[in-house]
Amino acid sequence: MGESYYLFSDGTLSRKDNVLRLKTATGEHKDLKIEVTRDVYLFGEVTLNTKCLNYMGQLKIPVHIFNYYGYYTGSFYPKEVNVSGKLLIKQVETFLNEEKKLKVAKEFILGGSHNILRNLKYYNNREKDLNQEIIEIESLREKIKKISSVEELMGIEGNIRKIYYDSWKKIFNKEVEFEKRVKRPPDNMVNTLISFINTLVYTAVLSEIYKTQLNPTISFLHAPGERRFSLCLDIAEIFKPLIADRMIFTLVNKNMISEKDFDEESNFYYLKEKARKMILKEFDDRLKETIKHRTLNKYVSYRHLMRLECYKLIKFMTENEEYNSFKIWW
């Protein structure tokens, strides 16, 4: 089981014999246990050289980079070693086949919206009065069956998300500023939490895709584009309600985070470093949580569920096995 390292200190990351060493300006250093490193998250101002990158590439360690404000800027994605020309052809064929592409895209939204409903039903059973939102989302989900294009599907997804986000004020135990979802830039505490934690989900999915033979640039719901790993956006739709949203509800309702954990600059909010560290620990802990898998009949972590989703997609594309996205049952 690999470990994710979250580095906040400024300094130089370099290869030192057979370890990665972060040396700070004060002369202190931190050695990463390279043999158990899954991926590295850089939040500080870190200098790397090609020797270090070559070493991480050799050991197949992705690096995810965030700027001063905690916004994701990109990833170092090592040369793929689990390559398969056969699967690449099948993945492209699935993308070009409108029927198959739409089938996969629909399943991403069916899975994501099912998991959204599970969240709403959980709080509805705790006297939050979310019956109307549940009815409206269930009605929208019914329309997915009749949709004939990915563009229409994205419209339905947007409507589901709007109803869902509008319900959050009922879910929170205290008054918070959150009128609507604003991404670029996030303009309040809740929007900042959504942006930051969703990004963590995206990067976790990307690290899991890397362990498979899938190509992360060929997607089915989000349009493939230049310089972006759009497949991780597709798969993340399923896991955001389970990991990101539930985590935000916990952070706010248990008073683990508040307005004092944010700074405001030029009409946008960003997390202070202490709050970022706390959230990263909470996120890492959640990825390690396990559930008894119904099909495998064994306990698997939330992170491993992401990998299993990749394998299900591969079986759909190579063996025509029915693809059913992961849906929460608890």
Secondary structure as GFF3:
##gff-version 3
##sequence-region A 1 330
A	DSSP	beta_strand	3	7	.	.	.	ID=ss1
A	DSSP	beta_strand	11	16	.	.	.	ID=ss2
A	DSSP	beta_strand	19	24	.	.	.	ID=ss3
A	DSSP	beta_strand	29	32	.	.	.	ID=ss4
A	DSSP	three_ten_helix	34	36	.	.	.	ID=ss5
A	DSSP	beta_strand	37	42	.	.	.	ID=ss6
A	DSSP	beta_strand	46	48	.	.	.	ID=ss7
A	DSSP	alpha_helix	50	58	.	.	.	ID=ss8
A	DSSP	beta_strand	63	66	.	.	.	ID=ss9
A	DSSP	beta_strand	72	76	.	.	.	ID=ss10
A	DSSP	alpha_helix	85	96	.	.	.	ID=ss11
A	DSSP	alpha_helix	98	124	.	.	.	ID=ss12
A	DSSP	alpha_helix	131	143	.	.	.	ID=ss13
A	DSSP	three_ten_helix	144	146	.	.	.	ID=ss14
A	DSSP	alpha_helix	150	166	.	.	.	ID=ss15
A	DSSP	alpha_helix	168	171	.	.	.	ID=ss16
A	DSSP	alpha_helix	189	210	.	.	.	ID=ss17
A	DSSP	alpha_helix	230	239	.	.	.	ID=ss18
A	DSSP	pi_helix	240	245	.	.	.	ID=ss19
A	DSSP	alpha_helix	246	253	.	.	.	ID=ss20
A	DSSP	three_ten_helix	259	261	.	.	.	ID=ss21
A	DSSP	beta_strand	262	265	.	.	.	ID=ss22
A	DSSP	beta_strand	268	271	.	.	.	ID=ss23
A	DSSP	alpha_helix	273	288	.	.	.	ID=ss24
A	DSSP	beta_strand	290	292	.	.	.	ID=ss25
A	DSSP	beta_strand	299	301	.	.	.	ID=ss26
A	DSSP	alpha_helix	302	319	.	.	.	ID=ss27
###
